[in-house]
Amino acid sequence: MDTNFYEQVYEVARLVPKGRVTSYGAIAKALGVANSSRMVGHAMAYAGQASPKVPAHRIVNSSGLLTGRFHFSPPNLMQELLEQEGVVVVNDKVKNFKQVFWDPLQEL
């Protein structure tokens, strides 16, 4: 496990504003490793152990699917957390994905 890479992923994930989402691929691009979205996903699987907390519920796949939901207990917690922030989720997918998408490259 590359803890340095994981921490870099978590640092970007912590920047995602409430009510917005980003993707594994967008985080990978922001870190300069565009082909490493799966590694970002793997890092996010361990985000619950990170300190300070990581808002892992705001990280989805490139089409807005809540692919990380099974790392939450219960799995519907990811959707509930997003909905508490005003993000609409239908059938495990962010409804207005393009409107709520946050691009870390525009912020870093």
Biopython code that builds the backbone (N, CA, C, O; Angstrom):
import numpy as np
from Bio.PDB.StructureBuilder import StructureBuilder

atoms = [
    (1, "MET", "N", (0.854, -1.183, 0.000)),
    (1, "MET", "CA", (0.000, 0.000, 0.000)),
    (1, "MET", "C", (0.896, 1.241, 0.000)),
    (1, "MET", "O", (1.771, 1.388, 0.853)),
    (2, "ASP", "N", (0.667, 2.114, -0.953)),
    (2, "ASP", "CA", (1.445, 3.347, -1.050)),
    (2, "ASP", "C", (0.722, 4.439, -0.266)),
    (2, "ASP", "O", (-0.158, 5.121, -0.790)),
    (3, "THR", "N", (1.108, 4.589, 0.987)),
    (3, "THR", "CA", (0.398, 5.534, 1.851)),
    (3, "THR", "C", (0.563, 6.974, 1.374)),
    (3, "THR", "O", (-0.337, 7.790, 1.568)),
    (4, "ASN", "N", (1.686, 7.297, 0.760)),
    (4, "ASN", "CA", (1.882, 8.648, 0.250)),
    (4, "ASN", "C", (0.865, 8.949, -0.855)),
    (4, "ASN", "O", (0.248, 10.014, -0.850)),
    (5, "PHE", "N", (0.685, 8.021, -1.801)),
    (5, "PHE", "CA", (-0.301, 8.192, -2.867)),
    (5, "PHE", "C", (-1.704, 8.296, -2.268)),
    (5, "PHE", "O", (-2.491, 9.158, -2.657)),
    (6, "TYR", "N", (-2.006, 7.413, -1.321)),
    (6, "TYR", "CA", (-3.322, 7.437, -0.692)),
    (6, "TYR", "C", (-3.573, 8.792, -0.038)),
    (6, "TYR", "O", (-4.659, 9.355, -0.174)),
    (7, "GLU", "N", (-2.585, 9.311, 0.662)),
    (7, "GLU", "CA", (-2.762, 10.603, 1.331)),
    (7, "GLU", "C", (-2.973, 11.718, 0.309)),
    (7, "GLU", "O", (-3.749, 12.642, 0.554)),
    (8, "GLN", "N", (-2.297, 11.641, -0.821)),
    (8, "GLN", "CA", (-2.504, 12.637, -1.873)),
    (8, "GLN", "C", (-3.943, 12.562, -2.387)),
    (8, "GLN", "O", (-4.583, 13.589, -2.614)),
    (9, "VAL", "N", (-4.442, 11.346, -2.566)),
    (9, "VAL", "CA", (-5.838, 11.146, -2.993)),
    (9, "VAL", "C", (-6.775, 11.762, -1.956)),
    (9, "VAL", "O", (-7.715, 12.474, -2.309)),
    (10, "TYR", "N", (-6.519, 11.489, -0.687)),
    (10, "TYR", "CA", (-7.396, 11.996, 0.375)),
    (10, "TYR", "C", (-7.353, 13.515, 0.451)),
    (10, "TYR", "O", (-8.372, 14.152, 0.718)),
    (11, "GLU", "N", (-6.181, 14.103, 0.219)),
    (11, "GLU", "CA", (-6.076, 15.562, 0.242)),
    (11, "GLU", "C", (-6.968, 16.186, -0.828)),
    (11, "GLU", "O", (-7.643, 17.182, -0.568)),
    (12, "VAL", "N", (-6.975, 15.611, -2.021)),
    (12, "VAL", "CA", (-7.844, 16.126, -3.089)),
    (12, "VAL", "C", (-9.307, 15.883, -2.728)),
    (12, "VAL", "O", (-10.143, 16.772, -2.893)),
    (13, "ALA", "N", (-9.618, 14.689, -2.239)),
    (13, "ALA", "CA", (-11.007, 14.355, -1.888)),
    (13, "ALA", "C", (-11.546, 15.296, -0.812)),
    (13, "ALA", "O", (-12.729, 15.635, -0.822)),
    (14, "ARG", "N", (-10.697, 15.714, 0.104)),
    (14, "ARG", "CA", (-11.141, 16.627, 1.168)),
    (14, "ARG", "C", (-11.508, 18.004, 0.630)),
    (14, "ARG", "O", (-12.197, 18.766, 1.307)),
    (15, "LEU", "N", (-11.062, 18.331, -0.567)),
    (15, "LEU", "CA", (-11.350, 19.641, -1.162)),
    (15, "LEU", "C", (-12.715, 19.709, -1.847)),
    (15, "LEU", "O", (-13.205, 20.799, -2.144)),
    (16, "VAL", "N", (-13.327, 18.560, -2.096)),
    (16, "VAL", "CA", (-14.612, 18.549, -2.801)),
    (16, "VAL", "C", (-15.658, 19.238, -1.924)),
    (16, "VAL", "O", (-15.910, 18.804, -0.800)),
    (17, "PRO", "N", (-16.262, 20.304, -2.432)),
    (17, "PRO", "CA", (-17.245, 21.047, -1.620)),
    (17, "PRO", "C", (-18.512, 20.243, -1.346)),
    (17, "PRO", "O", (-18.870, 19.346, -2.109)),
    (18, "LYS", "N", (-19.176, 20.573, -0.258)),
    (18, "LYS", "CA", (-20.480, 19.959, 0.040)),
    (18, "LYS", "C", (-21.422, 20.224, -1.122)),
    (18, "LYS", "O", (-21.423, 21.307, -1.707)),
    (19, "GLY", "N", (-22.225, 19.217, -1.445)),
    (19, "GLY", "CA", (-23.190, 19.361, -2.525)),
    (19, "GLY", "C", (-22.594, 19.153, -3.908)),
    (19, "GLY", "O", (-23.278, 19.362, -4.910)),
    (20, "ARG", "N", (-21.340, 18.748, -3.981)),
    (20, "ARG", "CA", (-20.659, 18.509, -5.256)),
    (20, "ARG", "C", (-20.050, 17.108, -5.225)),
    (20, "ARG", "O", (-19.892, 16.519, -4.156)),
    (21, "VAL", "N", (-19.714, 16.583, -6.387)),
    (21, "VAL", "CA", (-19.041, 15.283, -6.497)),
    (21, "VAL", "C", (-17.894, 15.401, -7.488)),
    (21, "VAL", "O", (-17.860, 16.312, -8.316)),
    (22, "THR", "N", (-16.965, 14.477, -7.391)),
    (22, "THR", "CA", (-15.913, 14.351, -8.400)),
    (22, "THR", "C", (-15.738, 12.868, -8.677)),
    (22, "THR", "O", (-16.370, 12.027, -8.037)),
    (23, "SER", "N", (-14.877, 12.552, -9.634)),
    (23, "SER", "CA", (-14.694, 11.155, -10.015)),
    (23, "SER", "C", (-13.294, 10.666, -9.673)),
    (23, "SER", "O", (-12.379, 11.454, -9.434)),
    (24, "TYR", "N", (-13.155, 9.356, -9.656)),
    (24, "TYR", "CA", (-11.853, 8.731, -9.422)),
    (24, "TYR", "C", (-10.861, 9.210, -10.485)),
    (24, "TYR", "O", (-9.713, 9.531, -10.176)),
    (25, "GLY", "N", (-11.311, 9.255, -11.723)),
    (25, "GLY", "CA", (-10.457, 9.679, -12.829)),
    (25, "GLY", "C", (-10.030, 11.133, -12.720)),
    (25, "GLY", "O", (-8.891, 11.470, -13.044)),
    (26, "ALA", "N", (-10.935, 12.002, -12.264)),
    (26, "ALA", "CA", (-10.599, 13.422, -12.109)),
    (26, "ALA", "C", (-9.538, 13.603, -11.032)),
    (26, "ALA", "O", (-8.650, 14.445, -11.165)),
    (27, "ILE", "N", (-9.629, 12.818, -9.975)),
    (27, "ILE", "CA", (-8.607, 12.886, -8.929)),
    (27, "ILE", "C", (-7.277, 12.387, -9.481)),
    (27, "ILE", "O", (-6.235, 12.991, -9.228)),
    (28, "ALA", "N", (-7.308, 11.287, -10.234)),
    (28, "ALA", "CA", (-6.082, 10.750, -10.829)),
    (28, "ALA", "C", (-5.424, 11.788, -11.741)),
    (28, "ALA", "O", (-4.211, 11.989, -11.683)),
    (29, "LYS", "N", (-6.226, 12.444, -12.581)),
    (29, "LYS", "CA", (-5.680, 13.479, -13.473)),
    (29, "LYS", "C", (-5.077, 14.626, -12.675)),
    (29, "LYS", "O", (-4.011, 15.135, -13.022)),
    (30, "ALA", "N", (-5.746, 15.026, -11.623)),
    (30, "ALA", "CA", (-5.254, 16.128, -10.798)),
    (30, "ALA", "C", (-3.916, 15.786, -10.152)),
    (30, "ALA", "O", (-3.101, 16.670, -9.891)),
    (31, "LEU", "N", (-3.697, 14.509, -9.898)),
    (31, "LEU", "CA", (-2.449, 14.066, -9.284)),
    (31, "LEU", "C", (-1.378, 13.751, -10.323)),
    (31, "LEU", "O", (-0.266, 13.358, -9.971)),
    (32, "GLY", "N", (-1.712, 13.925, -11.611)),
    (32, "GLY", "CA", (-0.731, 13.693, -12.664)),
    (32, "GLY", "C", (-0.565, 12.247, -13.064)),
    (32, "GLY", "O", (0.421, 11.886, -13.707)),
    (33, "VAL", "N", (-1.521, 11.413, -12.690)),
    (33, "VAL", "CA", (-1.474, 9.993, -13.039)),
    (33, "VAL", "C", (-2.824, 9.594, -13.656)),
    (33, "VAL", "O", (-3.570, 8.794, -13.091)),
    (34, "ALA", "N", (-3.113, 10.164, -14.812)),
    (34, "ALA", "CA", (-4.435, 10.054, -15.433)),
    (34, "ALA", "C", (-4.924, 8.617, -15.613)),
    (34, "ALA", "O", (-6.131, 8.377, -15.598)),
    (35, "ASN", "N", (-4.027, 7.677, -15.780)),
    (35, "ASN", "CA", (-4.441, 6.276, -16.005)),
    (35, "ASN", "C", (-4.575, 5.486, -14.717)),
    (35, "ASN", "O", (-4.627, 4.256, -14.750)),
    (36, "SER", "N", (-4.631, 6.166, -13.594)),
    (36, "SER", "CA", (-4.649, 5.470, -12.301)),
    (36, "SER", "C", (-5.959, 5.621, -11.535)),
    (36, "SER", "O", (-5.963, 5.623, -10.304)),
    (37, "SER", "N", (-7.071, 5.746, -12.258)),
    (37, "SER", "CA", (-8.352, 5.917, -11.559)),
    (37, "SER", "C", (-8.682, 4.702, -10.693)),
    (37, "SER", "O", (-9.323, 4.852, -9.653)),
    (38, "ARG", "N", (-8.262, 3.516, -11.095)),
    (38, "ARG", "CA", (-8.525, 2.329, -10.264)),
    (38, "ARG", "C", (-7.737, 2.388, -8.961)),
    (38, "ARG", "O", (-8.217, 1.955, -7.914)),
    (39, "MET", "N", (-6.528, 2.926, -9.037)),
    (39, "MET", "CA", (-5.735, 3.084, -7.813)),
    (39, "MET", "C", (-6.394, 4.106, -6.882)),
    (39, "MET", "O", (-6.364, 3.950, -5.661)),
    (40, "VAL", "N", (-6.983, 5.143, -7.460)),
    (40, "VAL", "CA", (-7.718, 6.114, -6.649)),
    (40, "VAL", "C", (-8.895, 5.410, -5.979)),
    (40, "VAL", "O", (-9.160, 5.621, -4.796)),
    (41, "GLY", "N", (-9.594, 4.581, -6.736)),
    (41, "GLY", "CA", (-10.704, 3.816, -6.172)),
    (41, "GLY", "C", (-10.249, 2.916, -5.043)),
    (41, "GLY", "O", (-10.923, 2.795, -4.019)),
    (42, "HIS", "N", (-9.101, 2.284, -5.234)),
    (42, "HIS", "CA", (-8.559, 1.410, -4.193)),
    (42, "HIS", "C", (-8.237, 2.240, -2.946)),
    (42, "HIS", "O", (-8.528, 1.818, -1.827)),
    (43, "ALA", "N", (-7.644, 3.405, -3.138)),
    (43, "ALA", "CA", (-7.343, 4.283, -2.002)),
    (43, "ALA", "C", (-8.623, 4.669, -1.275)),
    (43, "ALA", "O", (-8.667, 4.689, -0.045)),
    (44, "MET", "N", (-9.664, 4.976, -2.044)),
    (44, "MET", "CA", (-10.926, 5.404, -1.433)),
    (44, "MET", "C", (-11.561, 4.290, -0.605)),
    (44, "MET", "O", (-12.309, 4.562, 0.334)),
    (45, "ALA", "N", (-11.267, 3.040, -0.950)),
    (45, "ALA", "CA", (-11.802, 1.922, -0.166)),
    (45, "ALA", "C", (-11.289, 1.964, 1.271)),
    (45, "ALA", "O", (-11.925, 1.423, 2.175)),
    (46, "TYR", "N", (-10.145, 2.605, 1.482)),
    (46, "TYR", "CA", (-9.557, 2.714, 2.813)),
    (46, "TYR", "C", (-9.730, 4.099, 3.427)),
    (46, "TYR", "O", (-9.158, 4.389, 4.479)),
    (47, "ALA", "N", (-10.506, 4.945, 2.784)),
    (47, "ALA", "CA", (-10.668, 6.335, 3.243)),
    (47, "ALA", "C", (-11.268, 6.426, 4.639)),
    (47, "ALA", "O", (-11.015, 7.395, 5.355)),
    (48, "GLY", "N", (-12.048, 5.445, 5.032)),
    (48, "GLY", "CA", (-12.666, 5.460, 6.352)),
    (48, "GLY", "C", (-11.663, 5.406, 7.489)),
    (48, "GLY", "O", (-11.983, 5.753, 8.626)),
    (49, "GLN", "N", (-10.443, 4.967, 7.180)),
    (49, "GLN", "CA", (-9.396, 4.867, 8.201)),
    (49, "GLN", "C", (-8.543, 6.132, 8.274)),
    (49, "GLN", "O", (-7.699, 6.264, 9.160)),
    (50, "ALA", "N", (-8.762, 7.062, 7.343)),
    (50, "ALA", "CA", (-7.921, 8.262, 7.259)),
    (50, "ALA", "C", (-8.320, 9.308, 8.293)),
    (50, "ALA", "O", (-9.477, 9.409, 8.701)),
    (51, "SER", "N", (-7.330, 10.071, 8.696)),
    (51, "SER", "CA", (-7.573, 11.192, 9.600)),
    (51, "SER", "C", (-6.732, 12.371, 9.114)),
    (51, "SER", "O", (-5.534, 12.213, 8.881)),
    (52, "PRO", "N", (-7.343, 13.559, 8.957)),
    (52, "PRO", "CA", (-8.759, 13.859, 9.196)),
    (52, "PRO", "C", (-9.680, 13.126, 8.216)),
    (52, "PRO", "O", (-9.236, 12.540, 7.229)),
    (53, "LYS", "N", (-10.970, 13.184, 8.525)),
    (53, "LYS", "CA", (-11.967, 12.460, 7.743)),
    (53, "LYS", "C", (-11.920, 12.845, 6.268)),
    (53, "LYS", "O", (-11.568, 13.967, 5.904)),
    (54, "VAL", "N", (-12.286, 11.879, 5.436)),
    (54, "VAL", "CA", (-12.360, 12.071, 3.985)),
    (54, "VAL", "C", (-13.832, 11.947, 3.585)),
    (54, "VAL", "O", (-14.473, 10.956, 3.935)),
    (55, "PRO", "N", (-14.384, 12.925, 2.861)),
    (55, "PRO", "CA", (-15.779, 12.827, 2.421)),
    (55, "PRO", "C", (-15.897, 11.886, 1.213)),
    (55, "PRO", "O", (-16.188, 12.312, 0.096)),
    (56, "ALA", "N", (-15.663, 10.605, 1.473)),
    (56, "ALA", "CA", (-15.609, 9.598, 0.409)),
    (56, "ALA", "C", (-16.920, 9.488, -0.362)),
    (56, "ALA", "O", (-16.921, 9.044, -1.510)),
    (57, "HIS", "N", (-18.030, 9.882, 0.244)),
    (57, "HIS", "CA", (-19.324, 9.796, -0.433)),
    (57, "HIS", "C", (-19.389, 10.724, -1.638)),
    (57, "HIS", "O", (-20.262, 10.558, -2.490)),
    (58, "ARG", "N", (-18.488, 11.695, -1.731)),
    (58, "ARG", "CA", (-18.500, 12.650, -2.839)),
    (58, "ARG", "C", (-17.687, 12.174, -4.046)),
    (58, "ARG", "O", (-17.569, 12.896, -5.036)),
    (59, "ILE", "N", (-17.128, 10.968, -3.969)),
    (59, "ILE", "CA", (-16.318, 10.446, -5.065)),
    (59, "ILE", "C", (-17.113, 9.332, -5.751)),
    (59, "ILE", "O", (-17.475, 8.334, -5.129)),
    (60, "VAL", "N", (-17.373, 9.524, -7.043)),
    (60, "VAL", "CA", (-18.186, 8.583, -7.821)),
    (60, "VAL", "C", (-17.419, 8.209, -9.094)),
    (60, "VAL", "O", (-16.320, 8.709, -9.332)),
    (61, "ASN", "N", (-18.003, 7.330, -9.903)),
    (61, "ASN", "CA", (-17.287, 6.997, -11.139)),
    (61, "ASN", "C", (-17.558, 8.056, -12.204)),
    (61, "ASN", "O", (-18.314, 8.998, -11.972)),
    (62, "SER", "N", (-16.945, 7.899, -13.359)),
    (62, "SER", "CA", (-16.961, 8.956, -14.387)),
    (62, "SER", "C", (-18.336, 9.215, -14.993)),
    (62, "SER", "O", (-18.521, 10.214, -15.689)),
    (63, "SER", "N", (-19.291, 8.346, -14.746)),
    (63, "SER", "CA", (-20.645, 8.614, -15.232)),
    (63, "SER", "C", (-21.606, 8.949, -14.093)),
    (63, "SER", "O", (-22.814, 9.068, -14.302)),
    (64, "GLY", "N", (-21.055, 9.100, -12.883)),
    (64, "GLY", "CA", (-21.889, 9.492, -11.759)),
    (64, "GLY", "C", (-22.445, 8.348, -10.938)),
    (64, "GLY", "O", (-23.242, 8.573, -10.027)),
    (65, "LEU", "N", (-22.041, 7.123, -11.243)),
    (65, "LEU", "CA", (-22.530, 5.971, -10.481)),
    (65, "LEU", "C", (-21.864, 5.900, -9.114)),
    (65, "LEU", "O", (-20.683, 6.214, -8.965)),
    (66, "LEU", "N", (-22.636, 5.484, -8.123)),
    (66, "LEU", "CA", (-22.122, 5.342, -6.759)),
    (66, "LEU", "C", (-21.433, 3.990, -6.615)),
    (66, "LEU", "O", (-21.882, 3.136, -5.851)),
    (67, "THR", "N", (-20.359, 3.803, -7.341)),
    (67, "THR", "CA", (-19.677, 2.504, -7.347)),
    (67, "THR", "C", (-19.007, 2.193, -6.020)),
    (67, "THR", "O", (-18.726, 1.027, -5.742)),
    (68, "GLY", "N", (-18.744, 3.191, -5.195)),
    (68, "GLY", "CA", (-18.116, 2.957, -3.903)),
    (68, "GLY", "C", (-19.086, 2.659, -2.786)),
    (68, "GLY", "O", (-18.675, 2.517, -1.635)),
    (69, "ARG", "N", (-20.364, 2.561, -3.097)),
    (69, "ARG", "CA", (-21.385, 2.433, -2.046)),
    (69, "ARG", "C", (-21.214, 1.200, -1.172)),
    (69, "ARG", "O", (-21.650, 1.195, -0.021)),
    (70, "PHE", "N", (-20.581, 0.147, -1.703)),
    (70, "PHE", "CA", (-20.441, -1.087, -0.923)),
    (70, "PHE", "C", (-19.361, -0.974, 0.152)),
    (70, "PHE", "O", (-19.206, -1.878, 0.973)),
    (71, "HIS", "N", (-18.617, 0.131, 0.150)),
    (71, "HIS", "CA", (-17.631, 0.365, 1.196)),
    (71, "HIS", "C", (-18.232, 1.161, 2.349)),
    (71, "HIS", "O", (-17.542, 1.499, 3.311)),
    (72, "PHE", "N", (-19.525, 1.455, 2.239)),
    (72, "PHE", "CA", (-20.250, 2.147, 3.308)),
    (72, "PHE", "C", (-21.109, 1.128, 4.036)),
    (72, "PHE", "O", (-21.530, 0.126, 3.458)),
    (73, "SER", "N", (-21.364, 1.393, 5.306)),
    (73, "SER", "CA", (-22.191, 0.478, 6.076)),
    (73, "SER", "C", (-23.313, 1.275, 6.740)),
    (73, "SER", "O", (-23.052, 2.095, 7.620)),
    (74, "PRO", "N", (-24.544, 1.041, 6.328)),
    (74, "PRO", "CA", (-25.007, 0.194, 5.222)),
    (74, "PRO", "C", (-24.699, 0.839, 3.865)),
    (74, "PRO", "O", (-24.406, 2.033, 3.808)),
    (75, "PRO", "N", (-24.761, 0.059, 2.764)),
    (75, "PRO", "CA", (-24.412, 0.593, 1.439)),
    (75, "PRO", "C", (-25.209, 1.811, 1.000)),
    (75, "PRO", "O", (-24.707, 2.620, 0.220)),
    (76, "ASN", "N", (-26.448, 1.964, 1.485)),
    (76, "ASN", "CA", (-27.246, 3.130, 1.076)),
    (76, "ASN", "C", (-26.813, 4.407, 1.806)),
    (76, "ASN", "O", (-27.348, 5.481, 1.530)),
    (77, "LEU", "N", (-25.859, 4.306, 2.728)),
    (77, "LEU", "CA", (-25.368, 5.477, 3.449)),
    (77, "LEU", "C", (-24.725, 6.487, 2.501)),
    (77, "LEU", "O", (-24.852, 7.694, 2.711)),
    (78, "MET", "N", (-24.044, 6.017, 1.472)),
    (78, "MET", "CA", (-23.408, 6.929, 0.516)),
    (78, "MET", "C", (-24.454, 7.834, -0.124)),
    (78, "MET", "O", (-24.271, 9.049, -0.203)),
    (79, "GLN", "N", (-25.552, 7.233, -0.580)),
    (79, "GLN", "CA", (-26.629, 8.005, -1.191)),
    (79, "GLN", "C", (-27.249, 8.959, -0.179)),
    (79, "GLN", "O", (-27.515, 10.116, -0.501)),
    (80, "GLU", "N", (-27.481, 8.483, 1.043)),
    (80, "GLU", "CA", (-28.091, 9.331, 2.065)),
    (80, "GLU", "C", (-27.231, 10.560, 2.356)),
    (80, "GLU", "O", (-27.755, 11.665, 2.495)),
    (81, "LEU", "N", (-25.908, 10.371, 2.449)),
    (81, "LEU", "CA", (-25.008, 11.496, 2.726)),
    (81, "LEU", "C", (-25.035, 12.508, 1.586)),
    (81, "LEU", "O", (-25.035, 13.716, 1.826)),
    (82, "LEU", "N", (-25.057, 12.020, 0.347)),
    (82, "LEU", "CA", (-25.128, 12.928, -0.802)),
    (82, "LEU", "C", (-26.448, 13.693, -0.801)),
    (82, "LEU", "O", (-26.470, 14.900, -1.042)),
    (83, "GLU", "N", (-27.540, 12.995, -0.533)),
    (83, "GLU", "CA", (-28.851, 13.639, -0.533)),
    (83, "GLU", "C", (-28.968, 14.682, 0.576)),
    (83, "GLU", "O", (-29.649, 15.694, 0.406)),
    (84, "GLN", "N", (-28.308, 14.442, 1.711)),
    (84, "GLN", "CA", (-28.301, 15.436, 2.794)),
    (84, "GLN", "C", (-27.621, 16.719, 2.350)),
    (84, "GLN", "O", (-27.890, 17.791, 2.892)),
    (85, "GLU", "N", (-26.736, 16.610, 1.358)),
    (85, "GLU", "CA", (-26.029, 17.781, 0.831)),
    (85, "GLU", "C", (-26.725, 18.367, -0.398)),
    (85, "GLU", "O", (-26.219, 19.312, -1.002)),
    (86, "GLY", "N", (-27.880, 17.812, -0.769)),
    (86, "GLY", "CA", (-28.648, 18.347, -1.883)),
    (86, "GLY", "C", (-28.376, 17.692, -3.232)),
    (86, "GLY", "O", (-28.902, 18.138, -4.252)),
    (87, "VAL", "N", (-27.566, 16.645, -3.249)),
    (87, "VAL", "CA", (-27.279, 15.934, -4.495)),
    (87, "VAL", "C", (-28.388, 14.917, -4.739)),
    (87, "VAL", "O", (-28.691, 14.103, -3.867)),
    (88, "VAL", "N", (-28.989, 14.962, -5.915)),
    (88, "VAL", "CA", (-30.081, 14.052, -6.261)),
    (88, "VAL", "C", (-29.489, 12.768, -6.822)),
    (88, "VAL", "O", (-28.676, 12.797, -7.746)),
    (89, "VAL", "N", (-29.913, 11.623, -6.245)),
    (89, "VAL", "CA", (-29.431, 10.317, -6.681)),
    (89, "VAL", "C", (-30.632, 9.476, -7.074)),
    (89, "VAL", "O", (-31.578, 9.333, -6.299)),
    (90, "VAL", "N", (-30.594, 8.913, -8.292)),
    (90, "VAL", "CA", (-31.660, 8.046, -8.782)),
    (90, "VAL", "C", (-31.016, 6.766, -9.301)),
    (90, "VAL", "O", (-30.118, 6.814, -10.141)),
    (91, "ASN", "N", (-31.473, 5.629, -8.803)),
    (91, "ASN", "CA", (-30.925, 4.327, -9.211)),
    (91, "ASN", "C", (-29.401, 4.271, -9.077)),
    (91, "ASN", "O", (-28.701, 3.854, -9.999)),
    (92, "ASP", "N", (-28.906, 4.693, -7.929)),
    (92, "ASP", "CA", (-27.463, 4.668, -7.607)),
    (92, "ASP", "C", (-26.619, 5.526, -8.539)),
    (92, "ASP", "O", (-25.437, 5.249, -8.741)),
    (93, "LYS", "N", (-27.223, 6.571, -9.110)),
    (93, "LYS", "CA", (-26.493, 7.457, -10.016)),
    (93, "LYS", "C", (-26.860, 8.909, -9.715)),
    (93, "LYS", "O", (-28.023, 9.236, -9.481)),
    (94, "VAL", "N", (-25.835, 9.776, -9.726)),
    (94, "VAL", "CA", (-26.066, 11.208, -9.515)),
    (94, "VAL", "C", (-26.861, 11.728, -10.706)),
    (94, "VAL", "O", (-26.416, 11.625, -11.849)),
    (95, "LYS", "N", (-28.037, 12.287, -10.436)),
    (95, "LYS", "CA", (-28.940, 12.676, -11.518)),
    (95, "LYS", "C", (-28.382, 13.806, -12.387)),
    (95, "LYS", "O", (-28.347, 13.678, -13.611)),
    (96, "ASN", "N", (-27.961, 14.873, -11.793)),
    (96, "ASN", "CA", (-27.471, 16.034, -12.544)),
    (96, "ASN", "C", (-25.948, 16.092, -12.445)),
    (96, "ASN", "O", (-25.373, 17.100, -12.033)),
    (97, "PHE", "N", (-25.313, 14.989, -12.831)),
    (97, "PHE", "CA", (-23.874, 14.798, -12.641)),
    (97, "PHE", "C", (-23.044, 15.953, -13.195)),
    (97, "PHE", "O", (-22.157, 16.451, -12.501)),
    (98, "LYS", "N", (-23.307, 16.388, -14.414)),
    (98, "LYS", "CA", (-22.492, 17.446, -15.018)),
    (98, "LYS", "C", (-22.621, 18.766, -14.261)),
    (98, "LYS", "O", (-21.667, 19.542, -14.197)),
    (99, "GLN", "N", (-23.792, 19.021, -13.693)),
    (99, "GLN", "CA", (-24.003, 20.278, -12.967)),
    (99, "GLN", "C", (-23.315, 20.268, -11.598)),
    (99, "GLN", "O", (-22.840, 21.310, -11.146)),
    (100, "VAL", "N", (-23.253, 19.119, -10.936)),
    (100, "VAL", "CA", (-22.665, 19.062, -9.595)),
    (100, "VAL", "C", (-21.221, 18.552, -9.611)),
    (100, "VAL", "O", (-20.581, 18.457, -8.563)),
    (101, "PHE", "N", (-20.714, 18.228, -10.799)),
    (101, "PHE", "CA", (-19.337, 17.738, -10.905)),
    (101, "PHE", "C", (-18.349, 18.840, -10.541)),
    (101, "PHE", "O", (-18.460, 19.971, -11.015)),
    (102, "TRP", "N", (-17.395, 18.501, -9.708)),
    (102, "TRP", "CA", (-16.327, 19.417, -9.284)),
    (102, "TRP", "C", (-15.021, 18.911, -9.866)),
    (102, "TRP", "O", (-14.619, 17.778, -9.603)),
    (103, "ASP", "N", (-14.358, 19.743, -10.655)),
    (103, "ASP", "CA", (-13.114, 19.350, -11.300)),
    (103, "ASP", "C", (-11.932, 19.848, -10.484)),
    (103, "ASP", "O", (-11.697, 21.055, -10.413)),
    (104, "PRO", "N", (-11.181, 18.935, -9.863)),
    (104, "PRO", "CA", (-10.045, 19.376, -9.047)),
    (104, "PRO", "C", (-8.975, 20.113, -9.846)),
    (104, "PRO", "O", (-8.252, 20.934, -9.281)),
    (105, "LEU", "N", (-8.857, 19.844, -11.128)),
    (105, "LEU", "CA", (-7.860, 20.542, -11.941)),
    (105, "LEU", "C", (-8.140, 22.039, -12.031)),
    (105, "LEU", "O", (-7.217, 22.836, -12.196)),
    (106, "GLN", "N", (-9.402, 22.421, -11.923)),
    (106, "GLN", "CA", (-9.756, 23.838, -11.972)),
    (106, "GLN", "C", (-9.518, 24.514, -10.630)),
    (106, "GLN", "O", (-9.539, 25.741, -10.533)),
    (107, "GLU", "N", (-9.290, 23.710, -9.594)),
    (107, "GLU", "CA", (-9.129, 24.258, -8.240)),
    (107, "GLU", "C", (-7.689, 24.196, -7.757)),
    (107, "GLU", "O", (-7.286, 24.997, -6.914)),
    (108, "LEU", "N", (-6.908, 23.256, -8.279)),
    (108, "LEU", "CA", (-5.534, 23.062, -7.779)),
    (108, "LEU", "C", (-4.537, 23.915, -8.537)),
    (108, "LEU", "O", (-3.342, 23.874, -8.246)),
]
sb = StructureBuilder()
sb.init_structure("model")
sb.init_model(0)
sb.init_chain("A")
sb.init_seg("    ")
for serial, (resi, resn, name, xyz) in enumerate(atoms, 1):
    if name == "N":
        sb.init_residue(resn, " ", resi, " ")
    sb.init_atom(name, np.array(xyz, "f"), 0.0, 1.0, " ", f" {name:<3s}", serial, name[0])
structure = sb.get_structure()
